[in-house]
């Protein structure tokens, strides 16, 4: 009998992360272990205590989840296996009997509070905001307190688990809000599907004028679309930055491999974070045409080289 794979993610029960895990049938069937932070999840995978880790990496309103990307970039050697994108709808969850007038404090994960700024300023302008490790942790805290002056921002899953009432729904500032999650493992690159994404970190060897441009030209020359480009401090001193990039394509694509090889050889150190199926629509046709052109050029060169005297 094959043992179940173990997967770790942010707890307690009822987080948006758990909601995303449960949306993937094979991940939902794994043996789950819950952690108090996303770096703790990733570190447990790195240590071999888990087969898979699952963590939020980007939100459509607040951008990159720095705790996740910094761990992947600087303190682990994990590989992304897939991405999962789910819609995010926030609720104001309270103990029975609470009203908007009774609420003095709102508790939640900082990203969640930030995603509801407009609603909070309009409906609870005088309320204090307090951070929790997760939205579900905030909901659990309010459920334990049963204090009508304290509310949590979370999802309906957490509300039902911990017995709180949804005082207001859809309180996120931007409807269509989404969060992207990634599954990571210690090793393995998923097979190419034709609709893939590659994530890398680029560390420039020299901070000189035009160095970033020369790196970007490697992608432009090969018609590789960058879906994300972001600088992050390397933690090695002021002004020392690296670049987090998501690009359309797979490491098995000839053009992607050639671009990364050239960057590594000429301009910068490249840390490979993974090639994996994208949850979006991607630029499949453009990549297919670019790959075909590259293969044709390789065949042309091979024909010429075959005529070189031994």
C-alpha positions in Angstrom: 0.0 0.0 0.0 1.5 3.4 -1.1 1.6 5.9 1.7 -0.1 9.3 1.2 2.1 12.2 0.3 2.3 14.9 2.9 1.5 18.5 2.1 2.1 21.5 4.4 0.3 24.9 4.3 -0.7 27.9 6.4 -3.1 27.2 9.2 -5.3 27.0 11.1 -8.1 25.4 9.2 -10.1 27.8 7.1 -7.4 29.9 5.5 -7.6 30.9 1.9 -4.6 28.7 1.4 -6.6 25.7 2.6 -9.4 26.7 0.3 -6.9 26.7 -2.6 -5.5 23.3 -1.6 -9.0 21.8 -1.5 -9.7 23.1 -5.0 -7.1 20.6 -6.4 -8.3 17.1 -5.9 -4.9 15.4 -5.8 -3.6 17.9 -3.2 -6.8 17.6 -1.2 -6.1 13.8 -0.9 -2.7 14.4 0.6 -2.0 14.1 4.3 -2.1 17.7 5.5 0.1 19.4 8.1 -0.6 23.0 9.1 2.0 25.6 10.0 1.9 29.1 11.6 3.8 30.8 8.7 4.6 30.3 5.0 8.4 30.3 5.6 7.8 27.5 8.1 6.0 25.5 5.4 8.8 26.0 2.9 11.6 25.2 5.5 9.8 22.0 6.4 9.9 20.9 2.8 13.6 21.8 2.5 14.3 19.8 5.6 12.5 16.7 4.2 9.7 16.7 6.7 7.1 17.2 3.9 6.7 16.0 0.4 5.0 19.2 -0.8 4.6 22.7 0.4 1.8 25.1 -0.6 2.0 28.9 -0.1 0.6 32.1 -1.4 3.0 34.0 -3.7 1.1 36.8 -5.2 -2.1 38.8 -4.9 -3.7 40.8 -7.7 -4.2 43.8 -5.4 -1.2 43.7 -3.0 1.3 42.1 -5.2 4.0 39.7 -4.2 3.9 37.9 -0.9 7.4 38.7 0.2 7.7 36.0 2.9 7.2 33.3 0.3 9.3 34.7 -2.5 12.2 35.7 -0.2 12.3 32.2 1.2 12.4 30.7 -2.3 15.0 33.1 -3.5 17.4 33.3 -0.6 17.1 30.4 1.9 15.9 27.3 0.1 16.5 25.3 -3.1 12.9 24.2 -3.8 11.3 23.9 -7.1 7.8 25.1 -8.0 5.6 22.3 -9.3 2.4 24.1 -10.2 0.4 27.3 -9.6 -3.1 27.6 -8.4 -5.2 30.8 -8.7 -8.4 31.3 -6.8 -10.8 34.2 -6.4 -10.6 36.0 -3.1 -13.8 37.3 -1.5 -13.6 38.8 2.0 -16.2 38.8 4.8 -16.4 40.7 8.1 -16.9 37.9 10.6 -18.2 38.5 14.1 -19.5 36.8 17.2 -23.3 36.5 17.3 -24.9 39.8 18.4 -22.1 42.1 17.2 -23.0 45.1 15.1 -20.9 47.6 13.1 -21.5 50.1 15.9 -20.0 47.7 18.5 -16.8 46.9 16.6 -13.7 48.7 17.8 -11.0 46.3 16.5 -10.5 44.4 13.2 -8.1 41.5 13.2 -6.7 39.7 10.1 -3.7 38.8 8.0 -2.0 42.1 6.9 -2.6 41.5 3.2 -6.3 40.9 3.9 -6.7 44.2 5.8 -4.9 46.0 3.0 -7.2 44.5 0.5 -10.2 46.0 2.3 -8.9 49.5 3.0 -11.7 51.4 1.3 -14.5 49.5 2.9 -12.9 49.7 6.4 -12.3 53.5 6.0 -16.0 54.0 5.0 -17.7 51.7 7.5 -15.3 51.3 10.4 -13.1 54.5 10.2 -12.2 54.5 13.9 -11.4 50.8 14.3 -8.0 49.6 15.3 -6.3 47.1 12.9 -4.4 44.2 14.4 -2.3 41.6 12.5 -2.7 37.9 12.7 -0.6 35.1 11.1 -3.5 34.2 8.8 -7.1 35.1 8.1 -8.3 31.9 9.7 -6.1 32.6 12.8 -7.9 35.9 13.1 -11.3 34.2 12.8 -10.4 31.6 15.4 -9.2 34.3 17.8 -12.5 36.2 17.5 -14.5 33.0 17.9 -12.6 32.2 21.1 -13.0 35.7 22.5 -16.8 36.0 21.7 -16.3 39.8 22.1 -18.7 41.9 20.0 -16.1 44.7 19.9 -13.7 42.6 17.8 -14.2 41.4 14.2 -12.1 39.4 11.8 -11.7 39.5 8.1 -11.7 36.1 6.5 -13.6 33.8 4.2 -16.9 31.9 4.5 -15.0 28.6 5.1 -13.4 29.9 8.2 -16.7 31.5 9.4 -18.5 28.2 9.1 -15.7 26.3 10.8 -15.5 28.6 13.8 -19.1 29.5 14.1 -19.0 33.2 13.4 -21.6 35.4 11.6 -20.9 37.1 8.3 -21.8 40.7 9.1 -20.7 42.0 5.7 -19.7 40.1 2.6 -17.7 41.1 -0.5 -15.8 43.8 1.4 -12.7 43.6 -0.7 -11.9 46.9 -2.5 -11.5 45.3 -5.9 -13.9 42.7 -7.1 -12.1 40.1 -9.2 -9.4 39.9 -6.6 -7.3 36.8 -7.0 -4.4 35.1 -5.2 -1.8 32.9 -6.8 -0.4 30.0 -4.8 2.4 27.6 -5.7 3.1 24.0 -4.8 6.8 23.3 -4.2 9.0 20.2 -3.8 12.6 19.5 -3.2 13.2 18.2 -6.7 11.5 17.6 -10.0 10.5 19.7 -13.0 7.0 19.0 -14.5 6.9 18.0 -18.1 6.3 20.7 -20.7 2.6 21.2 -21.5 2.8 24.0 -24.1 1.3 26.4 -21.6 4.0 26.8 -19.0 5.7 29.4 -16.9 9.3 29.6 -15.7 10.3 31.5 -12.5 13.9 32.6 -11.9 15.9 34.9 -9.8 18.7 37.0 -11.4 21.6 38.2 -9.4 23.7 40.7 -11.4 27.4 40.2 -11.2 28.2 43.9 -11.7 26.1 46.9 -11.0 26.8 48.9 -14.1 24.7 51.1 -16.5 22.7 49.0 -18.9 23.2 45.7 -17.2 19.5 45.1 -16.7 18.7 46.2 -20.2 21.2 43.7 -21.6 19.5 40.9 -19.6 16.0 41.9 -20.8 17.2 42.0 -24.4 18.0 38.3 -24.2 14.3 37.7 -23.7 13.1 40.3 -26.2 15.4 38.9 -29.0 13.7 35.5 -28.6 10.1 36.8 -28.2 9.9 35.6 -24.7 7.2 37.4 -22.7 8.0 38.4 -19.1 4.8 38.2 -17.1 6.5 39.5 -14.0 9.6 41.6 -13.3 10.3 42.7 -9.7 13.3 43.8 -7.8 14.0 42.6 -4.3 16.8 43.5 -1.8 19.3 40.7 -1.5 19.8 41.5 2.3 23.5 42.2 1.6 23.4 46.0 1.9 21.6 49.1 0.7 21.3 49.3 -3.1 22.0 45.6 -3.5 19.0 44.1 -5.5 18.1 41.0 -7.4 15.3 40.5 -9.9 12.4 38.1 -9.6 11.1 37.1 -13.1 8.3 35.0 -14.4 8.5 34.3 -18.1 6.2 32.5 -20.5 7.7 29.1 -21.5 9.4 26.0 -20.1 13.1 25.2 -19.5 12.6 22.5 -22.2 11.7 25.2 -24.8 14.8 25.8 -26.9 14.4 29.6 -26.8 14.0 29.7 -23.0 17.0 27.5 -22.4 19.1 29.5 -24.8 18.2 32.8 -23.2 19.0 31.6 -19.7 22.2 30.0 -20.9 23.3 33.3 -22.4 22.4 35.3 -19.3 24.3 32.8 -17.1 27.3 32.9 -19.3 27.6 36.6 -19.9 25.7 38.8 -17.4 24.4 37.3 -14.2 23.8 34.4 -11.9 20.5 32.7 -12.5 18.6 30.8 -9.8 16.0 28.5 -11.3 12.8 28.3 -9.3 10.9 26.0 -11.6 9.0 25.5 -14.9 5.4 24.5 -14.4 1.9 24.6 -15.9 0.5 28.1 -15.8 -3.0 28.7 -14.5 -3.6 31.4 -17.0 -4.0 31.4 -20.8 -0.3 32.1 -21.7 1.2 33.0 -25.0 1.2 29.4 -26.4 1.1 30.3 -30.1 3.9 32.9 -29.9 6.1 30.5 -28.0 5.4 27.7 -30.5 6.4 30.0 -33.5 9.5 31.1 -31.7 10.5 27.5 -30.9 9.9 26.5 -34.5 12.1 29.3 -35.8 14.8 28.4 -33.3 14.8 24.8 -34.3 15.0 25.7 -38.0 18.0 27.9 -37.2 19.6 25.1 -35.2 19.1 22.7 -38.2 20.6 25.3 -40.5 23.7 25.7 -38.3 24.0 21.9 -37.9 23.9 21.5 -41.7 26.8 23.9 -42.1 28.8 22.4 -39.3 28.5 18.9 -40.7 30.6 20.1 -43.6 33.6 21.1 -41.5 36.6 18.9 -42.1 37.6 16.6 -39.3 
